[in-house]
Amino acid sequence: MVTPRTLITSLAATAMLAIGLTGCSGTAASGTGTGASTTDAATATSLSAFGDLPALESAAKAEGNLNVIALPRDWANYGAVLDAFSKKYPEIAINEASPDGSSAEEIQAADTLKGQDTAPDVFDLGLAVALSSTDRFAPYKVATWSDIPDALKESTGLYTGDYGGYLAVGYDPDAVPAPTQLSDLLGAAYKGKVAINGDPTQAGAAFAAVGMATVQNGGAVDNFQPGIDFFSKLNAAGNFVKIDPTPATIASGETPVVFDWDYLNVGYGTKLAGQRNWKVVVFPGTGYAGYYNQAVSKDAPHPAAARLWQEFLYSDAGQNLWLAGGARPARAPKR
């Protein structure tokens, strides 16, 4: 298994686990429950800066808003995650912008809206964009920081892996033959039928599709040329269709073969049950796995709410919501 950063903790055994994560139940807290804080939230690098969780909660409730961006509700169970946060903190309104935006577009929005109260407070990013955007992030280490593998976190807390999976291929067996290896997709039976999720230069899932083709063709994370060559051949064969896949495009038959994360492909099948058959395959050989990363904007208009959101995502409740969506949470124990 190859990841975009290093060989990381095993993902394979975590998908079906009902995990009881280590550490505290719910969002971890410390201190004696002062319920108030005079901390400058924009400079806080951990929960201890506030004293305890109630103090952070109080500061976030006083702000009253949380701006998120590019979080599709059908992506990795994000709808349930957003609703759970809102239920826990009804005093904080979540403002959801550009749910279908790419990682690169998140950063563009932060630059464009800097200084405005509508700017993103937090980011959810593919690794390539995270690595190139660290000057936009405020370091923050959640209370459960020690539970997160070192390979999944930037050492100062600028960004932290949260949930991940394998890059897989979903397909409609009523429209195409079952592919058993990557090279099958170059065949005539797949003409005009193969899609990837977004632009590889901007979207993490699309970048990972090229990564998967790379390692399947003998390349490596520092040499993506074999993957680029594969997609050039796919395009030359007339098999690549330039449509961003969604449940709607799958249901309509426009994208009967989709490169995407395994948890998203499984989600497509669940959503379209009764409308379309949908199968998911991870090809034998070298696989490509990766995590999406959370980060706090250094220019967050609601810095306390941004940090409370991070604490929720890395709590037991947040991590188990990723698991319920078929993704592999960062804090899942190694097996």
N, C-alpha and C positions, 0 to 999 in steps of 0.2 A: 504494500500500500504506500503510495506516494502522496504527500501533502504539499501545499504551496510553501510551507516554511521549513519543517523538519519532519522526520519520521515521528509521528505522535502516538499517543496512547491508542490502544486498539479500539476501533469503532464497532467491529463486527458483532460483538456479543451484547451490545447494550440496547439494541432496537426494541426488543420485546420485554425488557426488564421493567417491573414496577419498582422503581428505586426508592429506598429510604436513604436519602443523602446524609452524609456526615455533617456534623456541625449542628447549629441550632435549628429548630423548627420554624418555618416561616422566614421572613427576612431577619437575619441575625441582628442582635442589638447588644449594646453594652451600656454600662453606667447605671444610674439609679432612677432614671425616669424624671428628669427635670421638666420635660415638656416645653422648654423654651431655650433659645440660643441667641447669642449676640454675634455668632460667627459670621464672617463674610463668606457666604456660600460659594462665591465664585473662586475663592482661593482654597477651599477645603479639598484635601487630597485623600481623606478617609472619613469614616463615620466618627472616629474619635475627635475630629475637629469640632463636631457639634456636641459631643459629650455622650449622646446616646441616640437611639432610634426615635423616641418620642420628640426629641428636640429637632431632629431633621424633619420629621413629619409635620411638626408645627410650622417650621420655616416654609416648607413646601406648600402647606395649606394656605399660608398667608399670601404666597405668590398667586395661587389659585388657578394656574394654567400650566400645561406641559405641551410643547410643540414637538410632534414627531413627524417624520417624513419618510416616504417610500416604504411603507409597511403594509403590503397587501394583506387583507384579512384572511385570505385563503392560502397564505404562505406560512408553512411550518406552525400552524395553529395560532397565528398572530391575532386573529379575531378574538379568540378566547383569552389570550394574554392581555390585550387591551381592555376587554370587558372585565377581567378579574381585577386589574388595577383600578378601574373606575368604580367597581363595587367596593373595593377596600378603601378607596379614597374619593368618595363622591364630591368632596369639596374642591377637587382638582379637575378642571375640564381638560380633556385631551383633545388637542387640535390636530387632526390628521390631514397632512398635505401630500399631494402627489403620490397616492398609494402605489402607482405603477412606475414610479421613477426608478432610475438606475442608481448605483452607488456613486458614480461620477456626478450625476445630477443632484444628489444630496449636497455634495461639496459646492457645486455651482450655486445652489440656492443659498447656502450659508454665506458665500461671498457676496451674492447679490443683495441679500436681505440684512447684511451685517448692520447692527445698530438699531434695527427695527424690532418691535415686539412680536413680529410674526416669524422671525428667524428660527431655524431649527435649534432645539435645545440639545438633542441627542442624535446620534447617527447609528445606523446598522449597515455595515460595509463589507464588501469582499476584501480579501487581504491586499490585493494589488492596489486598490484605491486607498485603503487604510495606510499602507506603507508610504504612499506618496503625499499624504495629507496630514502628517503628524503635527504640523505647525498650526492646524486648526483645532487641536484637541487640548483639553485640560486634563492633567493626570488625576485619576481617582481610582483607589483600590477599595473594592467592596468588602464588607465584613467577612464574607466567605472566601476571600482571596486565597488563603492557604489551601483550599480544596481544589483550586483550578490548576491543572498541570502547567508547569513552567513553559512548556512548548506552545501553550495557547495564550500567553499573555506577554505584553511588553512590560519590561521590568519595572518601569515607573508608573504603570497604570494608564498610559496614554490610550491604549486600546486593548481589548480583551476578547478572546474567542468565547462564544456563547453557545452556539448550536451548530451542528454540521451533519454531514452525510457523505455518501458516495455519489459520484456522477454516474447516472444510469441512463438507459434508453427505454422509453415507454413506447408502445406500439399497439395499433388496433389489428388484432389477428384476422378480422374480417376484411381488412383492406390490403394487408401486406403479409408475406410469409414471415414466420418467426425468425428474426436474425439471431444467429448463434455466435457470431464474431463480428468485429467492427467492419472488416472488409466486405461483408455481405451487403452493407448499405450502399456500396458502389454499383450494385447490380441494377439491371433494367427494371426489376420489379418495384424499385423504390423511386422511380423517376417522378420528380416534382412532389415528393412526399416527406422529406426530412427537414426538420426545423430545430433551431436552438433558441434558448430563452434570452434574447437580447443581442446587443452588440458586444463582441469580446473585448473591445477597447474600453467599455464603460460598465458592463454588467458582470458581476462575479460568476453567475451561473454559466453565461456564455464563454467567459474566459476559461472556466473549468472544463467546458466541452472540448475546447482546443487542448487543454491540459490532458484530458483523458485520451484523446486521439494521439497526443504526443507519446505518452508512456506505453500505450498499446502498440505503437510503432517503433519502439526502441529508443525514444528520446528521453529527456530528463527535464526537471523543472528549470534548469539553466540553459536548456536548448529546446525551444518549442517548435523548431523548424519542421520536424516530422508531423506534428499536429497541423501546422499551417498547410503543409503539403497535402495532407489528407483532405482537408476541407476545400482546397483548390481542386483536387480531383473530384470531390463530391459535386462541386459547382459545375465543373467542366462536363460532368456526366449528365447534368440537368436534374440531379436528384435533390439539390439543396433548394429549399423554398424560403424566401426572405419574409417570413411572417412570424412575429413573436407569438408563440403558442400560449393559449389560454384554454380553460374548459370549453369556451364557446367555439374556438377554432377546431378543437378536437371533436366536439359534438357535430360540427358542420362537415367534418371530413377534410378540412383544409390542411390540417397538420396531423396526419396519421402516424408519424414517427417523430418523437421529440427527445432530444438530449436535454436532460435536466437532473437536478438532485433527486435521489431516490425517494425522499419523503414528499417532494412535490409531485413526482410521477404517481406515487401511490395515492396521493390526495386527488389527482385528476380522476383516477379510476373510481374512487369512493364517491366523488361528486357526480360522476356520470353513470353510476350504477343504474341499470335499466334502460339507458340510452345508448351506450356504447360499451363494447367489450374493450378492456384496456389491460395490457400485460406489461410488466416491468422486468427488465433484464440488466444485470451487472455482468459484463462480459468476463470470461475467464482470462487469466493472465494478470498483468499489473493493473491495479485499480487506481483511481484518483479520488482522494477524499479531501475535504476542506471544511473549515469553519467560517461562519460569518462573525464579524467583530462588532462589539459595542464600544462607543466612545461618547464622551461628553464634549459639547462644543465649548471652546474657551470663551466664546462670545454669547453663550446661552442667555437669553433674556429672563429665564427662570432657572437659575443655577441650582437652587435647592431641590426643585421638582425633578430636574435632570438627574441629580444624584440619588434621589429617592427611587426613581425609575430603575436605575442601575441596581440598587439594593433589591428591588422586587424581582428583577430578571434573574438574579443569581441566588435568590432564596430557594428553599425546597419547593415552594409552590410554583415559582416561575420555571425552574428547571424541569419539574414534572409536566408542566404544560407543553414544553418542547417535546418531551417524550411522547405525550399523548398525540402530538402531531406527526409522529414518525421520525422526528429528528433525534440526533444524539446530543444530549446536553453536556456541556463542558465539565460539570461536576459529577457526572456518572462515574461510579467506581470502576477501576480497571478489572477485567476478568481474564 
